[in-house]
């Protein structure tokens, strides 16, 4: 069976640097960071008090009027995914039930959805109010919690915090009844979700797929977990905009963010038949895993070199044909060095000269949302033939001697490589190809 080619026809992104791909890409070209002191909660008890947060964000404007009551049972991660899906679908020119007005023009049984998600953190105010009703003489009473405390949580409480609820709400809103999945593998979740969705379209199991990832770590539990893992930068509270510095000699850890990116992947012939705008083609996908990644306190990029080799083979290209790399680039010193070494092993001499454009310096680490946003930026970069600069990069750290872009650069680009890895030992790589009629 001949596999179908997969086009990227819609880009939906939600980050602190911009909502919508044009706004985000413009911000990236200008080199503007969006990391600031956290004010969504009191961070004063944490050693790291900065993040890239979404200010004044709500999913309500991105939800059909008939479904807006459901926003009340959406955690922030879900709201981000719902907004990104709306922006992606609208950008693609495809009409679904998720857009008010217009007749859907895609077979719902042939519309798939894969979304990478993280461990959704509970609203501590909501949970704490219920827990307080189960305290006796200053101590938590488990029996009282079972008899009374749990009744102070809404019956739908759990449905706000299940990782699969991102895809659940998106598929309901857009009537996506085709193959769907949820992947939870940290920063590589969005890469894996998009790669799997592309293969679903390529083998003919769907005509269109909504794919990528979304997550918010800007909450006390999210920040606490990353602090305990030793991944966050604790020395930049007075200079938030310079806190996240992937591959730079001054890198001191990552910075939590919130956001996501969802792509519209479509059978190329279908996209051509409706005269849809095609940003790029998703030409190759590879994944790998390192069992030693279970040691969460030791930097591990999940045998990323193997994932890159598999993606290049899938795209039928050689390392010297790669024109751009958009890496995971967390800003954690050990992780940056390990990713740079994996790129050198996979790309050989090409790793010394290929332009590299890390994104986290601008809008922080988006975790499960990172891959979808990176792929959207890669597609836009191929479409615009302009590489955005890395925010906060000046001098390469030892072991990170890559050709990191420091200014917006027009270039002749045909293939872009996006890499990702997650704490736990998973990795993935995807190759995007410039579309030319």
N, C-alpha and C positions, 0 to 999 in steps of 0.2 A: 504494500500500500504506500503510495506517495504521500508524504506528509504535506499539509498545507502550510504556507508561510503566514506568520503572525505579525500583524501590524499593531502599532500603538497609536490609537486615534483620539484618545482623551487623557488629559492630565488633571487630576484633582489633588491639590496640596493644601494643607493647613499647618502653618508653622508660625512662630512668633515673628519671623521675618516677613510674613506675608500670607494672605489667603488668596489662592488662585495662582496658577503658574506664572502669569505675566508679572504680577506684583512680587512674587518671590524671586523670580529670575532677575528682575530689575534691582532688587535689594542686594542680591548676590553680586551682580556686576559692579555695584557701587561699593562693595566691601563693607557693608554696615553690619555690625554685630547687634544682636537683640537680647543678650544676656543682661540681667539686672538683679537687684536685690529682690528676694522673694517677698511678696506682700499678700499672696493668697492664703498664707498662714504665718504664724510667728516663727521665724527660723532661728531665733536668738540662741536656742539651746544646742544648735548644730555647729560643728566646726566649719562647714560650708554653708553659706547663707545666700547663694546666688543661683539663678536658674534662668532658662529661657521660657517664660510663661506666656500663655495666651491671655491677653487682657480683654475683658468684656466679651468673652466668647460665649455663644449659645448656638445650639443646633437648630433652634426654632425657625430661623429664616430659610433653612435648607430642607425643611420637611413639609410635605403636602399638608394643607390645612386639615384634611380629614384625619391626619395621623399625629397632630401636634400634642395631643394629650399624652401620648406615649413618651414624650421627652422627659416627663417626670420620673420615669423608671429607667432612664439612661444614665449610667455613670459617665464621667467625663471622657473616658476612652471611647465609649460608644458614640457619644456626640461628635467626637472628632472624626470617627469613621463615617458616620452618616453625612457630615458636611463634606468630607473629601469625596465620597461617592457621588453626591449631588453635583459638585463642581466638575468631577471627571465626566459624568454622563452629559452634563450640559455642554462641556467643552467639546465632546465628541460629535455633537450634532445628532446623536441617536435619541429617540423619544421613548421614554419608559413611563410607567405609572408613577414614578417618583417626581415627575415634573408636572406642575399644575397646568392643565390645558394641553391640547394636542393629543393625537391618537398614537398609541405605542406602535412603533414600526419594527420591533424585534420580537421574534417568537420567544415567549417567556420560558418555554421548555428547553430552549437552546441558549439561554442566558445564564452563565455560571458566575460564581463568586468565591474567591479565596482571599481571606484576610488574615494577616499575621497579627497576633495579639499578645499582650503580656499578662502578668498577674495583676488583675485590677485591684487597687487598694480601696478598702472600705472607707466611707465617710466617717471619720472619727467622731464628729459631733453627733451624727445620727446614731452610731453604734454606742457611743459613750452615754448618751441619754438613757438608752435602754439598759445598759449595764448598771448605771447608777441606781436603778429601781431594784436591783438584786443585791445591794450591799446591806449587810447587817453588822452593826457595831464596828464599822470601818473595814470590814472584810467582805470580799466577794463570796456570796452564798450560791453554790452551784444548784442546790435544790430549789432555792427561790427563783433562780434564773429559769429553771425548767417549768416551774409552776406559774410564774408571773412575768418575769423579765422578757422572755421571748415574745410575749403577747404585745409588747410595746414596739415591736418592729412590724412594719407593714408586711402583709403576707407575700408581697411581691419583692421583698427586700433582696433575696438571693439573686433574682433575675437581673439585678443591676451589676452583679459582680462576676458572672460567668464569662470566661474569655470568648466563648462561641456566640455571645450576644451581639458582638460587633457585626458579624456576618448575618446573624438572625435578623436584626432590624434592617440592615441594608437589603437583604433578599426580600423581606416583606414589602418594604417601601417601593422597590423597583420590580417586584414580581419576578425575581430571578429564581426560576424553578429548575435550572440546569445543575450540573455538578458543582458542589460547593464544599469548602473545607475551612478549618481554622488551624493555624500552625502557631505554636508557642515555643520559640527557640531564641529568646532574647533579641539582640540586635540583628540577627540574621532572619528573623521571622518573615519580614516583608519580602526579602529576596527569595526565600523558599516558596512563599505563597505565589509570587508572580511567576517563578519558574514552573511550578506545577500547573498553574492556570494556563500558561503558554502551551504546555504539552497537551492539555485538555483540548485546546482549540486546534492545535496542529494535527492531532489524530482524528479530528472530526466529531468529538463528543459534544462540542459546543460551538456556536458561531461567534459569540461575544462573551467576554468574561471581565468582571470587575475584580481587580487584584492589587494587592499591596499590603500595607499594614498601618496600624495606628496605636498610640499609647500615650499615657500621661504618667510621668513619675513625679510631677510637681505636687507632692503631698507628703505629710510627715513619714508615712510608712515607706514610700518609695525612696525618699532621701535617706532614711535610716538604713535600709538594706544596702544601698550603694556605699554609704559611709562605712558600714561594718565590713564590706568587702574591700575597703581601702581603695576605691576607684575614683573618688571625687577629689577635686582640687580644693584644698583647705587654706590656701594662701592668697586668694585673690578677692576677698570680700570687699576690699576698698577699691578694686578696679575690675568690676564685673565684666566689662566688655572685652577684657584681655584674659579672661579666666580659662577659656578652652583653646588649646594651642596644639592641634594635631601635628605630629612629626617635628615640632619646633624644639629648639634647645631649652626653651622655657616651659615645656609642658610639665604640668604637675598633677594631672588627673583630669577626669572628664567633668562635665557639668550637665546636670539633668535638664531635660527639656520636655516639651509635650507637643505632639503634632502627628501628622501622618500623611501618607500619599497613596492614592488609589489610581491605578491606570485602567484605561479601557483597552483591552486586548481584543483584536478582531481579526477574523479571517481576512487575509489581504484582498482576495477577490471580491469579497462582500463589500469591503471598504471602498475599493475602486469602483464597484458597480453603483454605489450611491454617491460617488464623487466626494467622499469624506476626506478631510484633511488627515494626512498621515505624517506623524512626527518622525517615526523611525520604525524599524522592524526589530523584533526580539528574535535574534538569530541563534543564540546558544545559551545553554544552561548546564551547570555542573554543581554538584554538592559533595561534601565529604564530612567525616567525623573522626575525632580523636578520643578514644575512651579515657585518656588521661585528663580530659577536660573536666572530669568530675571533681578534681581538686580545684575548687573555685578560687582559691587564694593564689594560684600560680597562673601567670599569663599564658593563654593557650588560644591559638587561632584556628584550631580544628582542622589541621592539615589543609590549610587554604590553598597551598600550591597545587594539591591534587584537584581541588574544585576548579581552579583556574584552568588547569590542563584539560579537564573534562569539558569545560565550557568552550574553550578554543576548538577542541576537536568537534564538538557538536556544531559549532558555527563554521567548521571547515576552513579555519584560518590559522596562520602561524603567528608566533609572538611578535615578529617584526611588523605585522599588519595592525597591531593595536595602536590607535592614535591618541587615546585618552584613558586614564584610570580614575574612577571615582571610588576611593577606598572607604572602608569603615571609619578609619581615622578617629579613634575615640579620644585621644589626648592623654591616655594612660601610658606612661613611659614604657613599661614592659610590653604592653599590647602594640604600641606603635612600632617598636623595634621588631617584634615578632611578625607583624604584618608586612613590614618592609622586607624582611628576610624571605618571607614566603613569596612575595612578588619577584624578588631577585631569582629565587629558585625556579619559579614558573616561567618567567619571561626572559631569563638569561640576560644577555647584553642590552636588550631593549629596555630593561628596567632602569638603566642609567640615564636614558634620554626621553622616555615617554612622559608627556605632561601629566601631572597628578593634581587633582583638585578635591581635597578633603572639604567637607561641608560643615562639620560640627562646630567649628569656630564661630560660625555665624548664628546658628540657632540651637546650639547644644546637642546633646546626645538624645535622639528620639527613640532609642531602643527598638521596640517592634515596629515603630513608624519610620525608622531610619532608611530601610531598604526601599520602600515605596517612594519616598521623597528623593533618594539618590537616583533611582531609575527615571523618575520624572525629570529631574535636572539633566541627567544624561541625554534623554530624548530631546529635551529642549536645546541642549548644547549642540547636538547633531543638526537639529533643525535650523538653528540660528548661526551655526558655524562660528561660535564664539565661546571660549572657555572662561568661566567665572574665576576670579582670584580666590585663593585661600585666605580667610580672615585670620589674623594673628600669626601668620608665618613670617619669620625673618631669617633665622639661621637653622639649618637642619641639626637635629639632635644626633648624638653618636649612634650609629647603626641605622639611621633614618635618612641616609643621603639619597633622596629621591628628587626628581625635577618638579618641585611643587610650584604651581603657578602663583605669582604674587601680584599680578595685574590682569585685568580683562584682556584676553588675547584672541583676535580673529585668527582662525586656522582652518586648514583643509582637513576635515575630519570625516572618516568613513566608519571606523569601528570604535566603540567605547566599551570599556570593561568596568563593571561594577562589582565590588567585592564586599563580602560581609562575613562576620563571625559573631558568635554569641558565647557568653560565659556558660560553660557546660561542654564545649568541644565541638559544636556544629559550625559548618561554614558553607558558603555558597558563592558562586560567581555567575554573572550573566553578561552576555555580549549583545550589545545593541548595534544595529547597522543603519547607516544613513539611508533614507528612502529616496530613490531617484526614479522618476517615471521612465 
